[in-house]
Each structure stands twice: as structure tokens, then as C-alpha cells.
Amino acid sequence: MDNPNNELAATVNSTNTPYTNPSNENNQNNATQNANLNQANKKKIGLEMIFATLSLLISLFTFVITALQTQIMQNQQKAAVWAYLEASTGISGNGFCCEVQNKGVGAAIVEEVTYSCDGKKYTDFVVLAKEIVKDSTFNYDYYSTNPIDAKVFGAGETILVFGVKEMKFAEKLVRKNIAIEIKYANIYGETTVYKKK
């Protein structure tokens, strides 16, 4: 009688299928799964880096745009309060006059005024005019004055600093070259110096 185990062994050996250990097959499956996971993780990390870089670039672009908008707004605010004082002296049918006008669109706050003639400086136009006219009868009956030190000029405002209606005095004043220097500020405190030579 034949041994049934021998038949089974013969049957197993007669097949050309090699014997594989189930633990080796599991290890191969695990290795394949790990390789697939590593590849997926690398792709995921690659996408995360792309999105992070894009987010950083968008943030940087937004910061630059915001900074530019802020600068434009500040320039617009400065332009809206731009002050420009201009002085003039001359003679007309009404006599001699010295005027200061704000040709800007914002207020001008006068900080300091200096008048110059023949190398001398004055802070008061009346003293300067008396030096030029050199006449003992030249007094408040003949001139009007409006000092502008610490004055605030509104947009478009003109102030007559000094005026003389009597032509004999006006002619003496207009013959002289009177320089005027005005230091003024806008409402933000930014100062400008105007010079009339």
C-alpha cells in the first residue's frame, strides 16, 4: 500500500510552482506599499512647497501694492494742503504796495519774514520804508501796514503787507530793490522758504 503522504509529496513536487514563504510575500507587499506611500508623500510635499511659495509671493505682492497705495494717498494728502506764498511789490494809481498771496490750495502758516534792502535786513516793513523815504512827515497818515508774522493764509488769500498812497513816498519806495524772504509751513509742519529778489 502506498503511503498517502508520499502521493501528496509527489503531487506537490510534480507542479512546477516554486514554494514561497507567506512572510516573504507580505514583506514584498509592504515594501511596495511603502514605496507607493513615499512617492505619494513626495508629491504631497512638492505640492505643499509650491502652494507655500505661491502664498509667499502673493503676500509679498500684496505688501508692495499696499505700500504703493499708502504712498499715493500720502502724496494726495500733501497735494490737497499744498501752500505757496508769493510776494510782490509795485506801484499803481493807488500808490506803492507790498502784497503776499497764497497761490496754493492749502493753508500757509507764516513762521518768519525778512525784508532786505541795500545789504540791510529788517523784520518790520515800516522800519524799512522809513529808512528808504527818510522824511520826518512820513507817518501812519500816509501808509497802512499789516504785519504777517505768525499769520495763517487761507488758500487764495492776499494780504496787503504795506501800502503808501502818497506818490512822492511811493516813488522812493519803488525805486529800491526790496528783497522778501518768507518762511512758512503747511498744516503738516513741512516748511518752505520763499525768496523774492
NORKANOR-V505524 format. One record per backbone hydrogen bond with DSSP energy under -0.5 kcal/mol. NH is the residue of the N-H (numbers start at 0). CO is the residue of the C=O. If there is no record, write none. Layout:
nh=NH co=CO
nh=NH co=CO
This chain:
nh=5 co=2
nh=6 co=2
nh=7 co=3
nh=8 co=4
nh=9 co=5
nh=10 co=6
nh=11 co=7
nh=12 co=8
nh=13 co=9
nh=14 co=10
nh=14 co=11
nh=17 co=15
nh=23 co=20
nh=24 co=20
nh=25 co=21
nh=26 co=22
nh=27 co=23
nh=28 co=24
nh=29 co=25
nh=30 co=26
nh=31 co=27
nh=32 co=28
nh=33 co=29
nh=34 co=30
nh=35 co=31
nh=36 co=32
nh=37 co=33
nh=38 co=34
nh=39 co=35
nh=40 co=36
nh=41 co=37
nh=42 co=38
nh=43 co=39
nh=44 co=40
nh=45 co=41
nh=46 co=42
nh=47 co=43
nh=48 co=44
nh=49 co=45
nh=50 co=46
nh=51 co=47
nh=52 co=48
nh=53 co=49
nh=54 co=50
nh=55 co=51
nh=56 co=52
nh=57 co=53
nh=58 co=54
nh=59 co=55
nh=60 co=56
nh=61 co=57
nh=62 co=58
nh=63 co=59
nh=64 co=60
nh=65 co=61
nh=66 co=62
nh=67 co=63
nh=68 co=64
nh=69 co=65
nh=70 co=66
nh=71 co=67
nh=72 co=68
nh=73 co=69
nh=74 co=70
nh=75 co=71
nh=76 co=72
nh=77 co=73
nh=78 co=74
nh=79 co=75
nh=80 co=76
nh=80 co=77
nh=81 co=78
nh=85 co=100
nh=87 co=98
nh=89 co=96
nh=91 co=94
nh=94 co=91
nh=95 co=163
nh=96 co=89
nh=97 co=161
nh=98 co=87
nh=99 co=158
nh=100 co=85
nh=101 co=156
nh=102 co=83
nh=102 co=100
nh=104 co=81
nh=105 co=81
nh=107 co=152
nh=108 co=184
nh=109 co=107
nh=109 co=150
nh=110 co=182
nh=111 co=182
nh=113 co=180
nh=114 co=121
nh=115 co=178
nh=116 co=119
nh=119 co=116
nh=121 co=114
nh=127 co=123
nh=128 co=124
nh=129 co=125
nh=130 co=126
nh=131 co=127
nh=132 co=128
nh=133 co=129
nh=137 co=134
nh=138 co=136
nh=141 co=138
nh=142 co=138
nh=143 co=162
nh=145 co=160
nh=149 co=109
nh=150 co=147
nh=152 co=107
nh=152 co=150
nh=153 co=151
nh=155 co=101
nh=156 co=153
nh=158 co=99
nh=160 co=97
nh=160 co=158
nh=161 co=97
nh=162 co=143
nh=163 co=95
nh=164 co=141
nh=165 co=141
nh=168 co=165
nh=169 co=165
nh=170 co=166
nh=171 co=167
nh=172 co=168
nh=173 co=169
nh=174 co=170
nh=175 co=171
nh=175 co=172
nh=177 co=175
nh=178 co=115
nh=178 co=176
nh=179 co=195
nh=180 co=113
nh=181 co=193
nh=182 co=111
nh=183 co=181
nh=183 co=191
nh=184 co=108
nh=185 co=189
nh=188 co=185
nh=190 co=188
nh=191 co=183
nh=193 co=181
nh=193 co=191
nh=195 co=179
nh=196 co=194
